[in-house]
């Protein structure tokens, strides 16, 4: 089955993006050339017009390809920006598509050139236009990559330029990427979502994050099938057609409304009563409950992409700099018990490290999850000098208690439940953990930007390229914890230096093994997020690339016809 690419997905080796927070090149508009995955439609003739309302846990912040960090931003960005290529997932590997395969690809041809194939020439579709009617040209590509590489822009996705020598426009429809060497991810690194030079070039790179467009998203100039038509910050964002997107791929719907519904219970209620048509992040318990009670709903899952964990910030907590402490905390967690207690077995499996089973060449089923062993955890903490000298149940060392605060996000019942279980299990070995719940945007800021946390429960929506350098090198853009290992850095450098996957993959497996050994995270489980969809909505492609894949193909059975008058309460006619 082909799975088509979305935001973690393109500029984004980095993005590994947290599923709650991130989810880390636009491969496309909520997806691209998926050829074999069958959409929901039952063979019925698609209709035009109407609105679909989607309940999201968090609000959009800054959906620009150079700046995005959160899942709402990444999803919206994928629906609005095109890259030179699109991506698809075939037989456990990422493949790259031109415009012959996907309307979300700007280039109709790419060819390797130069000494040792260290350059890629892209031939761009000359008829493409931005949503303001101006042509999309090679100059936009050059500006995007020059700004992406500029340290003043402080882009969290700048790692895709590390091996880039230059980007040169041969003419308005031809652009050449010159790399320092040949390596497997060259096309991936050339896949970042392209931004319009004429809109942003007059803004100094250091001021992009405060560009006026971010305060008025409806003025954003985009290339994909959707643009922001109206916005009520903190409440909802209404997407309408980009009038200059190729006519043959113009969305079937008139509008998609992204409504902010932080409470998971409310998302389910609104989904059941039809106030919303699509509900993201439905708890596994409610999915099982509603299967027999809500025949008007179906449940679609994003397979094998998400890795939930606890990250220990070594910058903030001295105890976490000791690998024995991190390993002991991991050993104190009964992951199989959590999966069973929260009845997650259908949707989750205990995790071993950064590569979930979707990576056929990298996932090693012989590697076992860290064993639950409270006696061993206590012994490790003893050996590290953490002992309960005063008998209050909390270990101390040098007069400091083993105490820390765990952050996670509101709007996610699973994480709230897991936080409580972790608190109890760590207390059993003498660690005092406090829980702090934050709104999604606030958590993003503290975790990804300020690094102002002690421990965090979250997840990566794992990038579909094997290069994990942004997460695990010393000083990597998404190194949440301050983890630093000369051996890991060396392994990553050797893996990244390989010209072919056959040479790189064994080294990436060694990187994963080293991460498991050092335990900068306590791995919990790989899981499949579930999206609830009202059966009135057809043409959906919820896959490993997210819920918005090929959103231009969505349609509704009761469509009123193209251009029906909007209903202000829902953002559109339903």
C-alpha positions, 0 to 999 in steps of 0.5 A: 500500500502506498502512503502519501507524505505529510508534514513529518515528513518533509522538511523534517528529518527534524520534525520528527514532530511530536504527535501531541506537540509536533506531531518535524519540506512539504511533501504535500497538502495533507498528502500526495500521489497515493495510488493504491490506498483505497479512499472511503467512498464506496464506489459512489459518485463524488459530489461537489460543495459542502463543508467538513468540520474537524475537531482538533485538540489544539490551535494553529500557531505559525503554519509556515514551512520554515517555522512550524513546530506543532501538529496543528501547524504541520497539518495545516501547512501540508494542506497549503504548501507544495514542495519540489517533490511529494513523498509516498511510503511503499514497502517500508521505504520512502519514495519520491514523486513528481507532478506526474504522480502527485498534484502536490509536487512542483517539479515534473522531473528531477535528475541527478547530475554533476560529479558523482551525482552530487547535484539534482536538477529540478524541472518545475511546472511553469504554469503554477501560481501562488494564491495571489496569482503570481507565478511560482518560480525557481527564485522562490526555491532559492530564497526558501533554502537560502533563508532556511540555512540562515542562522538568523532565521533560527529555523528548526528545520535547518538541518536539511541544509547541512550537506547543501553547497548551493541552490541555483536558478538556471531560469524561472522553471529550473533549479539545481541543488548542489550538495557537498557529497552524494547521500541517500536523503538528497531528495528528502532534503530538497523537499521542504515546502517552498515559500513565496519570495515576493511576500517575505524577502523584505523581512529580515530572517530574524523577524520572520517569526513575527511577520504580520501574516502570522497575526492574519492567516487569511492573508497568507499566500500559499501554493496548495489546494487550501488557503485560510479564508477566516480565522477566530484565534483559539476557536476555529480556522476555516479553509477555502479553495486556493483559486490558483491551484490546478483546476483538475485537482481543485477540492471537492468540498467548499470548506474545511473548518478546523475547530479547537476542541481541547477536551477529548470527551467533548470531541467525542460528544460533538462527533456523535451528535454531528456537530463535527464531522471528523474528530482527531485523537479519539481515545482507544477506550471510546473507540471500542465503546462506540463501535457498537453504538454509533453506526454513523461513525467509522474509525481510521488509524495512522499506522505505526508512526507514533512513539510515546515516551518520557524525556528527561531534561539533563539541562535542568535536573542534575540527577538525569545526567546519570544514566543509572537514574534514567535506566532505573526510572525506566525499569520502574515503569510497567509498560505492558501493564499500562498498555493492558490497564488502559486497554490499548492492546489493539492500538499500541505495543511496547516500544524499544527505541526510535524506529517503529515497525514501519521501518522494515530495514531498521526495526529490530524485533529481537530487541526487547523493551526495557524489563519491568524490574522494581527491585533492579530499579531500587538497586540501581538508584542505590548504586547511584547514591540515591537513598531514603535516609530519613524514611519519608519514602523519597530518595535523597542525595547530597541533601537533595530529594529525587523530585521532578515535575512531569509536563504533558498536555491537556486534551489527551486523556491517555496522557493524563492517565499514564501520568498518574500511573507513572507517578505511582510507579516512580513513588514505589521506588522512591522518586517524587514526581509532580504532574503539570498539565499545559495547553498544547501551545504552551507545552510546545513553547516550554519544551521545543523553544525554551527547553524549560521543563524537567521531564515531559510525557509526549510522543514523536510522530516519527520521521520517515527518513532514518536520519535521527541526527536532529534528535540525538546529536549533541546540540541537535535541533530537536535534542529535547534533553541535552543528551550528549554522547561522543559515541552516538555523535560518531555513529550518526556522523558515519551513518550520515556519510554513507552514499547508499542505504545499504551502508547507512542502515546498519549504522542507524541500527547501531545508533538506535541500540546506543539510544536504548542503552543510554536511556535519555528517554523512557520508551513507552509504546508505539501507537496508532492515533485514531480519527473518528469520521462521520460516514457522510464524509467520503474520500478520506485517506487517513494513513501513516501520513496523517488524517488530511492526506489528499484532502482535496478528494474529500466530499460529503454525501449531502453536498448542497452543490458548489458554492453554497452559502456559508453558515457562520456558526459552523464555518460553512454549509453542511 
